[in-house]
Amino acid sequence: MARAVGNLETFDPKRHNFPKYVQRVKLYFTANDIPNARRKLVFLSALGYETYDILANVFDDQDAQTFDTLVARSLAARCRFKADALDETLCDRFVCGLFKEFIRSRLLTEVDDLPFDRAVEIAMTLEDSRRTAQLMQQWEPRKQSVQCYRCGGSHSPATCWFLKEKCHSWGKLGHISKVCRSSKAKDTKAKSQPKAQRTTLKSTHAIAEGPINSPNIEDSEEVFMVRSLTSRVAPTPVTVIVITSKGQVVMEQGTI
């Protein structure tokens, strides 16, 4: 058997403060890895005769009590509560002193004569359940939203209603025209091409407007008469042949 770490001295009510003594007992349990099933026995064996005698007079069955219950009853016994009302008083003070509202509400729904041990057990169970649920919620992977490429909805493409639908834009099966990738690619390509530029004619003609009086034309019709037509055409250059010492040279008139 391994040697115990530290020393758990016997409790003396004349020299020791009981709450501080309980803290030292818990440290001793942790340092020596004492399981919960043995903590009550170690605690009772470390109590002095006077404190053990008080506990024996307060309640009968010490074996049915847990370590935390024994500590609470030991503290209550020193407050000189009546033995017949000790369990009820402890339970009332325990419920009223709870910080968690959901635990207090749960205990208040129990029977009026709820034993103190049972109240502590319910409170610890609820607290453990709440803590476990919070941890599971933190580690639960977030569900990623799936977008169907057949119709654009938020479901799996394998269960899509348009699984065998024919696209009206491109003629393919398995999707609708709203999400057709081929149609979108075609529109994008058409928008990216530059518009054809209009050809500007170099030659211009002037047209003058004027009314025409003719018996074959009704008054409601608008007729335009070409009174004059002016054509702007570049003239043909006049060339001159000049004989030089190196031979004949063709030159335009005006450059000589």
Secondary structure, DSSP 4 states (H G I P E B T S, - for coil): -PPPSS--PPP-TTT--HHHHHHHHHHHHHHTT--HHHHHHHHHHHS-HHHHHHHHHH-S-STT--HHHHHHHHHHHTTT--GGGHHHHHHHHHHHT-S-HHHHHHHHTS-TT--HHHHHHHHHHHHHHHHHHHHHHHHSPPPPP---TTTS-SS-GGG-TTTTPBPTTT--BSS-GGG-HHHHHHHHHHHHSPPPPPPPPS--EEE-------TTS-TTS-------EEE--PPPPPEEEEEETTEEEEEETT--
